[in-house]
Amino acid sequence: MDYQDAGVNIEAGRSFVDKIRRSVESTYSSQVLGGLGGFGGYFELPTGYENPVLVSGTDGVGTKLKIAQAINSHHTIGIDLVAMCVNDILTSGAKPLFFLDYLATGKLNPQQLSDVVTGIVEGCRLSGCSLLGGETAEMPGFYGVGEYDVAGFCVGIVEKSKLLDGSQIQVGDVAIGLSSSGVHSNGFSLVRKIVEVNDINWSDRFDKLGEKTLGEVLLTPTQIYVQPILEALKSGSEIKAMAHITGGGLPENLPRCLKENQSIKINPEAWPVLPIFQWIADMGNVESSAMFNTFNMGIGFVIIVPKNQAISTIEWLKSKDILAYEIGEVMEGNRELIGI
């Protein structure tokens, strides 16, 4: 017997790496040393920092993968993977430098995983970082045919004096919510349960969701906020703190950027709820509190700014094609969200 008899195709793995090589190397910046295929990726720290701090993050895409695999559409999953990591480290004010991925599958399908990597490359371009390397594992018996899982790892950099840790926030500052592109990459176990209970197909269309199928709407990739936020910081905007609204929604994630003696009072009527969230609530008979504790509800990222800069910040973001809303205000409290 040999390795292929056990279900692992070494030649297919080599072919896959060759297939993605040019796409991956298109993300390289001048700081990348060497090429794809070594035991490690080399990245030279950029100059111009007096006291640089490296910021790291890791995440996955969750059971959103089940939908991609069910409808055989994989080109946006990689964008989700990058977004979940770079949006996290962005909250500290860090600029993403490089990204690594881990792909695991039961039987390597070069075209399928190439589509995933195409999305990862696009996510790296959108966030201005290099896809430095990764790992592809073929694991027969662990994943079924057509199944795969992905994980991502990101490293960024920020000047220590500009590191955002919440200490700059004052009572009276306001929360600006940046619109999400949809469900992003959280809450899909609940979505899938609702679809199962109602005997719905991913190919079904609903008037409330427009012309796209349900599967297509749900696979809308996570918004990447890196470029406009870094540009705002560079322009001198007084952003005091940021929060990436992921699993747990606004109630869990927004208080994470506050001091211990602060809370935020939210006005849930301050922004429009996207049709997909209305559809989920209706089809699953999901209470409002459960919706807010599971999904982003149309707000994918939040920045905290002084009250006198709220209007100008919203207008600036609008000029970058990002809808933003004044959704709340910082007050004294116990690090919680009030109003939801």
Disulfide bonds with the S-S distance in Angstrom:
none
